[in-house]
Amino acid sequence: MNELDRPRIFKYDTVKLLVVTLVVVGSFAEEFTDRSDMFRSWFIFVNSFTAPLYIFLSGLFHKEFHKDQRPDLHKISCYLILGYILKLAIFLLRRWNGEDVGLDMFGGATIEWYFFVIVMFTVTLYLLRGVHRYIVLIGSVILGVAAGFLPLGDEFYLMRYFVFLPFYAAGYYLTPARVRKFSHKVNVKLAGAAFLLVYFVLCFREREIIYPLRMLFTGRNPYSIVPIEGCTFYHRMLCYGISAVMIISVIACIPNRKVPILTHMGRNTLGVLFWHYPLVLLLWHVGAFDLLLPLGDPLWKFTVITIAVIAAFLLALRVFSLPLNKLQALINKLPLIPCIVMDCLILAAAVAVNILVPY
């Protein structure tokens, strides 16, 4: 590893930990958006860039999903299995909490969508490997904008697939070194810091104007149901612009050096993403959140954010990523043909469940 690469790796580990921590804070904040304007502001601020940034980083580093000019089917199998394990866990926890929810094996609104959409992105970029990158990038933006006119939602994760594809493709066609070099420029850092500060203040001071954009930032809603009068393609373009500038700004503001403990924890962000929403549901089940509201304002809000940050850091410990890594190691031992057969059986089982279990 040369000197240029070394700080780049440290930088991205820290960025990933920051982003996944904000994802957890956003998931906790979402539980209280109907009770607190502050959490509404937090929610819109965090959701305007965390998913696009994490997907951008996935594209930036998921070139490892391609081996010998073909997708790495072992990694695809692992993501497919993790997605279904998470989907079943969330379904059971929500039913345990008394929610009357069904089990849709080919769609949904909770965090498992990431695992399935990454598989779809990986296959898409492989199928488009002979197409010029600029055509793919421009085409993906056009599709993302046009998807808002279609009656899509959580079915097959298609809306999120179309909306977030430009971010994955941008990361895929760039290199970590090029992104680091651009974000290391002083003027980019200053502009990024200024934009972060201004946008953060706007999310709190102009909450009622910005908050309706939340349904576009989540990437799962058509224009027709967004609570903005005349919502159309230029609102999507506005959200794309905010997310893109936020991605650049966050990366630029993270130092190009190793941060003790935190940088190492940034290697385990997939575990945080996998475990955090089941943890939120578990906390609701045991009544932990109900104990916070009597603390009074603003103590209960501060406590919720503190718990979210602590949860993210704890879930970033290696012990929580170990089961995921073990699963990947077991799948890697499978020959290619049995791996393909296993994927087919998993999808066939998902079809059977969708037929037998109403949703």
C-alpha positions in Angstrom: 0.0 0.0 0.0 1.5 3.4 -1.0 1.3 6.6 0.8 -1.6 7.9 -1.3 -3.7 4.9 -0.6 -3.1 4.7 3.2 -4.9 7.8 4.3 -7.7 7.1 1.8 -8.5 3.8 3.5 -8.5 5.4 6.9 -10.7 8.3 5.6 -13.4 6.0 4.2 -13.6 3.8 7.2 -14.3 6.9 9.3 -16.8 8.1 6.8 -18.6 4.8 6.9 -18.8 4.8 10.7 -20.1 8.3 10.7 -22.8 7.6 8.1 -24.0 4.4 9.7 -24.1 6.1 13.0 -26.3 8.8 11.5 -28.5 6.0 9.9 -29.0 4.6 13.4 -29.8 8.1 14.8 -32.2 8.6 11.9 -34.0 5.3 12.7 -34.3 6.3 16.4 -35.5 9.8 15.4 -38.1 8.4 13.0 -39.8 6.8 16.0 -40.5 10.2 17.5 -41.2 12.5 14.5 -44.8 12.7 15.5 -43.9 14.0 19.0 -41.0 16.3 18.4 -40.1 19.0 15.9 -36.5 18.6 16.7 -36.6 14.9 15.6 -38.4 15.9 12.4 -35.5 18.2 11.7 -33.0 15.5 12.5 -34.9 13.0 10.4 -34.9 15.2 7.3 -31.3 16.2 7.7 -30.0 12.7 8.1 -32.2 11.1 5.5 -31.2 13.6 2.8 -27.8 12.1 2.4 -27.1 8.9 4.5 -28.7 6.4 2.2 -27.2 8.0 -1.0 -23.8 8.3 0.7 -23.7 4.7 1.9 -24.8 3.5 -1.5 -22.2 5.7 -3.2 -19.5 4.1 -0.9 -20.9 0.7 -1.7 -20.4 1.3 -5.4 -17.0 2.8 -4.7 -15.8 -0.4 -3.0 -18.1 -3.1 -4.4 -15.8 -3.7 -7.4 -14.9 -6.6 -5.3 -18.3 -8.0 -6.2 -16.8 -8.7 -9.6 -14.3 -11.5 -10.1 -12.9 -12.7 -13.4 -15.2 -10.3 -15.3 -18.4 -11.7 -13.7 -20.2 -10.8 -10.5 -19.0 -12.5 -7.3 -22.0 -14.9 -6.9 -20.8 -15.9 -3.4 -21.1 -12.3 -2.2 -24.4 -11.9 -3.9 -25.6 -15.1 -2.2 -24.5 -13.7 1.2 -26.4 -10.5 0.7 -29.5 -12.4 -0.5 -29.4 -14.6 2.6 -28.8 -11.7 5.0 -31.7 -9.8 3.4 -34.1 -12.6 4.0 -32.8 -13.3 7.5 -33.3 -9.6 8.4 -36.7 -9.5 6.8 -37.9 -12.5 8.8 -36.4 -11.1 12.0 -38.1 -7.7 11.6 -41.5 -9.4 10.7 -41.4 -11.6 13.8 -40.4 -8.7 16.1 -43.1 -6.5 14.7 -45.7 -9.2 15.2 -44.3 -9.7 18.7 -44.9 -6.0 19.3 -48.5 -6.5 18.4 -48.4 -5.0 14.9 -50.7 -6.5 12.3 -48.2 -6.8 9.5 -47.8 -9.2 6.7 -44.7 -10.8 5.2 -43.8 -9.6 1.7 -40.8 -11.6 0.5 -40.3 -9.3 -2.6 -40.8 -5.9 -1.1 -40.9 -3.8 2.0 -40.1 -0.5 3.6 -37.6 -1.5 6.4 -33.8 -1.6 6.2 -33.5 -5.0 4.5 -34.1 -3.2 1.2 -30.5 -2.2 1.1 -29.3 -5.9 0.8 -31.6 -6.7 -2.0 -31.0 -3.4 -3.9 -27.2 -3.9 -3.8 -27.7 -7.3 -5.4 -29.8 -5.6 -8.1 -27.2 -2.9 -8.6 -24.4 -5.4 -8.9 -26.2 -7.4 -11.6 -27.2 -4.3 -13.4 -23.6 -2.9 -13.6 -22.4 -6.3 -14.8 -25.0 -6.5 -17.6 -24.1 -2.9 -18.6 -20.4 -3.5 -18.6 -20.1 -2.9 -22.3 -22.0 0.4 -22.2 -20.0 3.7 -21.8 -20.1 5.0 -18.3 -21.5 8.4 -19.2 -24.5 6.8 -20.9 -25.1 4.6 -17.8 -24.8 7.6 -15.5 -27.1 9.9 -17.5 -29.5 7.0 -18.2 -29.7 6.1 -14.5 -30.5 9.8 -13.5 -33.2 9.9 -16.2 -34.7 6.6 -14.9 -34.5 7.8 -11.3 -36.4 11.0 -12.2 -38.9 9.2 -14.5 -39.7 6.5 -11.9 -41.5 9.1 -9.8 -44.2 9.2 -12.4 -44.9 5.5 -12.1 -47.2 3.9 -9.6 -44.2 2.1 -7.9 -43.6 1.7 -4.2 -42.1 -1.0 -2.1 -42.9 -3.8 -4.6 -39.7 -5.5 -5.6 -37.8 -2.5 -4.2 -38.1 -1.0 -7.7 -38.6 2.6 -6.7 -35.5 2.6 -4.4 -33.6 0.7 -7.2 -34.3 3.4 -9.7 -33.9 6.4 -7.4 -30.6 5.3 -5.8 -29.0 3.7 -8.9 -27.2 7.0 -9.9 -25.4 7.1 -6.6 -24.2 3.5 -6.9 -23.2 4.0 -10.5 -21.3 7.2 -9.7 -19.3 5.3 -7.0 -18.7 2.3 -9.2 -17.2 4.3 -12.0 -15.1 6.5 -9.8 -12.1 5.3 -7.7 -11.4 5.9 -4.0 -8.2 7.7 -5.0 -9.9 10.2 -7.3 -12.6 11.0 -4.8 -10.1 11.5 -2.1 -7.9 13.7 -4.3 -10.9 15.9 -5.2 -12.3 16.1 -1.6 -8.8 17.0 -0.3 -8.8 20.4 -2.0 -9.0 23.2 0.5 -11.8 25.1 -1.4 -13.8 21.9 -1.6 -13.4 21.4 2.2 -14.4 25.0 2.9 -17.4 24.9 0.6 -18.4 21.6 2.0 -18.3 22.7 5.6 -20.3 25.9 4.7 -23.0 23.9 2.9 -23.2 21.4 5.8 -23.7 24.2 8.3 -26.2 26.1 6.2 -28.3 23.1 5.3 -28.3 21.9 8.9 -29.6 25.3 10.1 -32.2 25.3 7.4 -33.5 21.9 8.4 -34.3 23.4 11.8 -35.2 27.0 10.9 -37.2 26.1 7.7 -38.4 22.7 8.8 -41.9 23.1 7.4 -40.5 23.9 3.9 -37.9 21.1 3.8 -39.6 18.3 5.7 -42.2 17.4 3.0 -39.1 16.4 0.8 -38.6 13.4 3.2 -40.8 11.2 1.0 -38.5 11.9 -1.9 -35.3 11.4 0.1 -36.4 8.0 1.2 -36.5 6.9 -2.4 -39.7 4.8 -2.1 -42.6 7.2 -3.1 -44.0 8.4 -6.4 -44.6 12.1 -6.9 -48.4 11.6 -6.7 -48.3 10.9 -2.9 -45.7 13.4 -1.9 -47.3 16.2 0.2 -46.0 18.9 -2.0 -48.3 20.8 -4.3 -47.4 20.0 -7.9 -44.6 17.6 -6.9 -42.8 16.5 -10.1 -39.4 15.8 -11.6 -37.7 19.1 -10.6 -38.3 18.2 -7.0 -36.5 15.0 -7.5 -33.7 16.9 -9.2 -33.5 19.2 -6.2 -33.2 16.2 -3.9 -30.5 14.7 -6.1 -28.6 18.0 -6.0 -28.8 18.2 -2.2 -27.8 14.6 -1.7 -24.9 14.9 -4.2 -23.5 18.1 -2.5 -24.0 16.5 0.9 -22.0 13.4 -0.2 -19.1 15.6 -1.3 -19.3 17.8 1.8 -19.3 14.9 4.3 -16.4 13.1 2.6 -14.4 16.4 2.3 -14.9 17.3 6.0 -13.6 13.9 7.3 -9.8 14.0 7.9 -7.4 11.9 5.9 -5.9 10.2 8.9 -6.5 7.3 11.2 -8.8 8.1 14.1 -8.0 5.8 17.1 -10.7 3.1 17.6 -13.2 4.8 15.3 -11.5 4.1 12.0 -11.1 0.4 12.9 -14.8 0.3 13.9 -15.7 1.7 10.5 -14.8 -1.7 9.0 -17.8 -3.3 10.6 -20.6 -1.0 9.4 -22.5 -3.7 7.7 -23.1 -5.3 11.1 -24.5 -2.0 12.4 -26.8 -1.7 9.4 -28.0 -5.3 9.9 -28.6 -5.3 13.6 -29.8 -1.8 14.4 -33.5 -1.9 13.3 -34.2 -5.2 15.1 -32.7 -3.4 18.2 -35.1 -0.5 17.8 -38.1 -2.9 17.7 -36.7 -4.8 20.7 -36.4 -1.6 22.7 -40.0 -0.8 21.9 -41.1 -4.3 23.0 -39.4 -4.1 26.4 -40.8 -0.6 27.0 -37.5 1.2 27.0 -38.7 4.1 25.0 -41.8 4.6 27.1 -39.5 5.2 30.1 -37.8 8.2 28.3 -40.8 10.5 27.7 -41.4 11.1 31.5 -37.9 12.5 31.7 -39.2 15.8 30.3 -38.0 18.0 27.5 -35.2 18.3 26.4 -33.7 15.5 28.5 -35.7 12.7 26.8 -34.6 13.9 23.4 -30.9 14.1 24.4 -31.2 10.6 25.9 -32.7 9.1 22.7 -29.8 10.5 20.6 -27.3 9.3 23.2 -28.7 5.8 23.1 -28.7 5.8 19.3 -25.0 6.8 19.1 -24.0 4.3 21.8 -26.0 1.6 20.0 -24.2 2.3 16.8 -20.8 2.2 18.4 -21.6 -1.1 20.2 -23.0 -2.7 17.1 -19.8 -1.7 15.3 -17.8 -4.0 17.6 -16.4 -7.0 15.8 -18.5 -9.4 17.8 -21.6 -8.3 15.9 -20.0 -8.5 12.5 -18.6 -12.0 13.3 -21.8 -13.9 12.4 -22.0 -12.1 9.1 -18.4 -12.8 8.3 -18.8 -16.4 9.2 -21.7 -16.8 6.9 -19.7 -15.2 4.1 -16.8 -17.6 4.8 -19.2 -20.6 4.7 -20.7 -19.5 1.4 -17.3 -18.9 -0.1 -16.5 -22.6 0.4 -19.3 -23.6 -1.9 -18.5 -24.4 -5.6 -20.1 -22.1 -8.1 -22.9 -24.4 -9.3 -24.1 -25.4 -5.8 -24.1 -21.6 -5.0 -26.3 -20.9 -7.9 -28.6 -23.8 -7.0 -28.8 -22.4 -3.4 -29.9 -19.0 -4.7 -32.5 -20.5 -6.9 -33.9 -22.5 -3.9 -33.9 -19.4 -1.7 -35.9 -17.4 -4.3 -38.3 -20.4 -4.9 -38.9 -20.6 -1.1 -39.6 -16.8 -1.1 -42.2 -17.3 -3.8 -43.8 -20.1 -1.8 -43.9 -18.0 1.3 -45.5 -15.1 -0.6 -48.2 -17.5 -1.8 -48.9 -19.1 1.5 -48.5 -16.1 3.8 -50.8 -13.1 3.1 -49.2 -9.6 3.1 
